[in-house]
Amino acid sequence: MDFESAARRLEFELVRGEPLARHTTFRIGGPADWYATGTTVERLELLADLAAEHGVPLTVLGGGSNLLVSDRGIRGLVVANQARWHGWAEGYRDQWPEGMLPDCDVIAESGVPLAGFARWCIRNGLGGLEWAVSVPGTVAGAVIGNAGAHGSDTAANLAWVLVRGPGGARRVLFRDDLRYSYRSSVLKEQLLEAVHGAGPIVLAAGFLLKQEDSGPLAERADGYLARRRATQPVEPSAGSIFRNPTGDYAGRLIESLGLKGRRIGGAQVSPRHANFIVNAGEASAADVTALINLIRGKVFEATGIRLMPEILFVGEWTAPPLLAL
């Protein structure tokens, strides 16, 4: 039985040639060979099994932020992760083999929007994730990239993460196992090194949070959100493009060289925040990578600092997207 027939037998709807620009916050990206949706952890794993059985490369797409999909698109199967259960840990842990999921306060499946999960925690008087109300993307993306803002990050409250390995085996990684650093983790390193989508898949994560009054938590979160709206662009973007170098800020370096507003094709350095590249109108991935390389070259020439992208480059590229410095 071929791949498409097997998918239909399992009641998956496969879409051929789905434009991935529809599914990224950059609004950029070529087509997927096949596109499907995993609405639960079980369905997500079923799609991964199906792709492995038929030798089809697999890419799991969350909220579509913090990444740039190539203009040629992505070969194989792209799965939209919509596994979105989240809540108190007790009931959820009972659904898994005894002892598999360690203790924690709350659990979120990997496709849960991070900002919405943070709001749920606030409403239930759980403190620790207020910073996340202003951060796009999913729980999986936050876990992989150690997302953070306003002086905190994912590592501060993560207890453990349930991961599916390339061979299909599930395992629990504790926070220390993830070797967290600024906007990175061992999971992100593994994804960067993966060939044909054979990287880890985050299934769910457990968090340890503090009981607090929801009123002050909400006020704090609203302040963070207001600050984001005042300082970051509203145009389509992937979020911060570069990691901040030690002891400095990428945005400050870029702005100091007069690059705010610089444009290549439809891609523009945001006039509001220099560490954002925005889609100012019909931008291509090639436009964005050309602008990234221009910025990196200018900053290196002026300061000797090699700015490292925070975003992931996904899909089929005709050449390495980053300029060697």
Secondary structure, 3 states (H helix, E strand, C coil): CCHHHHHHHCCCCCEEEEEHHHHCCCCCCCEEEEEEEECCHHHHHHHHHHHHHCCCCEEEECCCCCEEECCCCEEEEEEEECCCCEEEHHHHHCCCCCCCCCCCCEEEECCCEHHHHHHHHHHCCEECCHHHHHCCCEHHHHHHHCCEECCEEHHHCEEEEEEECCCCCEEEEEHHHHCCECCECHHHHHHHHCCCCCCCEEEEEEECCEECCHHHHHHHHHHHHHHHHHHCCCCCECCCCECCCCCCCHHHHHHHCCCCCCEECCEEECCCCCCCEEECCCCCHHHHHHHHHHHHHHHHHHHCCCCCECCEEECCCCCCCCCCC
